[in-house]
Amino acid sequence: MGRSAPRVSATKPLDQLAKRLKAKTARLGVVGLGYVGLPLAVEFAKEGFSVTGIEIDRARVEQISRAQSYIPDVPSRALNQLIREERLTATSRFDRLPDLDAIIICVPTPLRKTREPDISYILSATQEIATSLRRGQLIVLESTTYPGTTDEVILPMLEAQGLKVGRDFCLAFSPERIDPGSSQFATRTIPKVIGGITPRCQKLALLLYGQIIPRLVPVSSTKVAEMVKMLENTFRAVNIGLVNEIALMCGKLGLDVWEVIEAAKTKPFGFLAFYPGPGIGGHCIPSDPMYLAWKARLHGCEARFIELADQTNRYMPHYVVEKIAQALNERKKPLKGSSVLLIGLAYKKDVNDTRDSPALEVARELGERGAQVSYHDPYVATAELNGRVMRSSPLQAGQLARTNCVAILTNHSNVDYDLILRHAPLIVDTRNQYASLSRASAGVVKL
Ligand SMILES: NC(=O)c1ccc[n+]([C@@H]2O[C@H](COP(=O)([O-])OP(=O)(O)OC[C@H]3O[C@@H](n4cnc5c(N)ncnc54)[C@H](O)[C@@H]3O)[C@@H](O)[C@H]2O)c1
């Protein structure tokens, strides 16, 4: 009997990937080098992997190639070393995809004008990956999205090329949970939730992230992993909505909401402090719960808490404008024609991200009502406000004294709040920056 040729195991390329991940010789790709993708690419490169960032924004690719970071949490110094040692490269070319062993998708997931999910960036990245998918690749989606995106949308696109998940290639979902601007938590120190399409996909994804993140949280499916992220961000949006509503009530009752929260916080169990403000912004908290609400609606379930929190949070910029108008009115000044300096355009402290920032909405309404709006933000050099490109105004005593009202919308750490307090005739403080002043302090109006 003749000897038959040795059979090549169909699973071999995936076994090889496991070996290369352990040896840190696997070639990794990150699609989308933004607030999420760039820090992640940097962490893998620091660990010794060869990482290719694929980014459609050519200006960003050039900046990375020159080791200039556009993400505050990634110092250019860290990029410089990785670029020099060729551990991190950036490109707009998708024809690099077949060379990569593991590909992580970190593209945007915004809302459409109708406030429904826009997963077009995920679809276009997946299409690029699908056309060159080969045996032995691991694909992971990190973009925040509704439960079902990975198995109902991405998987069929990838399998349409004739390869089988779990046997030829692997697919997983692992939500990004970074907290931009935080000095306490970073990519490596935030536990990573991971769900695979098959147990093998799960295992390989755990192996990938285990190279840089000590605490991994495996869950039973990609849908569960997607829902975990939805719960986390919905929890934030709803609780911020609740505390904003409490702030509106305290305003009517003549109470200081900040004092109320500080006292409530002393309860050692069953209470978690959230803070009111001019509204919510950024790419996540205002949008993500809408992804869940949309998916729930398809299944006949109304997301009532989400809708209610969204309404309250979206009302807050208007409430702030009313506070400013009222405070000016008490000083016998109409809003129309008054100068208002906004401190902080970014949606949160110590970041440069103005996407969906409530400050933009405050500026829009102030402008519409005839106020002369300017802003100061050490992280945002220029911004388009009310159809005009404006520059961040420097903070100067004389100019502060001439401004009718200063509104603190985002309390970045590197702003001279004492200077503002000494010279501005009127301050509307939506972030409790002047916590030590009592509610009745002359010249400072709290939310
Ligand atoms: N920013 C956050 O704090 C944060 C936190 C957790 C999760 N997320 C989620 O992570 C995802 C990415 O968010 P982000 O803030 O990093 O967005 P971002 O806009 O900062 O970065 C996304 C990048 O992807 C690029 N891109 C778009 N389509 C592409 C494509 N087809 N191929 C290659 N590149 C492409 C964009 O040019 C951009 O540079 C979103 O789903 C978001 O909800 C964000």
The ligand as a Gaussian input file, in Angstrom:
#p B3LYP/6-31G(d) Opt

LIG

0 1
 N      -12.664000      58.244000      22.391000
 C      -12.950000      57.501000      23.447000
 O      -12.788000      57.908000      24.597000
 C      -13.462000      56.081000      23.287000
 C      -13.479000      55.233000      24.416000
 C      -13.930000      53.934000      24.274000
 C      -14.409000      53.500000      23.042000
 N      -14.410000      54.348000      21.970000
 C      -14.902000      53.819000      20.697000
 O      -13.796000      53.504000      19.866000
 C      -14.099000      53.770000      18.495000
 C      -13.089000      54.752000      17.936000
 O      -13.218000      55.982000      18.639000
 P      -12.094000      57.106000      18.598000
 O      -12.474000      58.097000      19.629000
 O      -10.767000      56.483000      18.601000
 O      -12.380000      57.728000      17.145000
 P      -11.393000      58.682000      16.338000
 O      -12.252000      59.428000      15.374000
 O      -10.510000      59.420000      17.281000
 O      -10.464000      57.669000      15.539000
 C      -10.924000      56.848000      14.526000
 C       -9.918000      56.885000      13.401000
 O      -10.317000      55.950000      12.409000
 C      -10.034000      56.499000      11.138000
 N      -10.835000      55.760000      10.158000
 C      -12.152000      55.904000       9.853000
 N      -12.517000      54.976000       8.945000
 C      -11.418000      54.243000       8.669000
 C      -11.167000      53.154000       7.808000
 N      -12.134000      52.601000       7.063000
 N       -9.933000      52.665000       7.749000
 C       -8.920000      53.189000       8.489000
 N       -9.102000      54.238000       9.330000
 C      -10.337000      54.744000       9.425000
 C      -10.359000      57.954000      11.298000
 O       -9.733000      58.742000      10.312000
 C       -9.837000      58.238000      12.705000
 O       -8.502000      58.679000      12.701000
 C      -15.531000      54.291000      18.477000
 O      -16.397000      53.215000      18.268000
 C      -15.720000      54.813000      19.892000
 O      -17.075000      54.801000      20.293000
 C      -13.922000      55.623000      22.062000

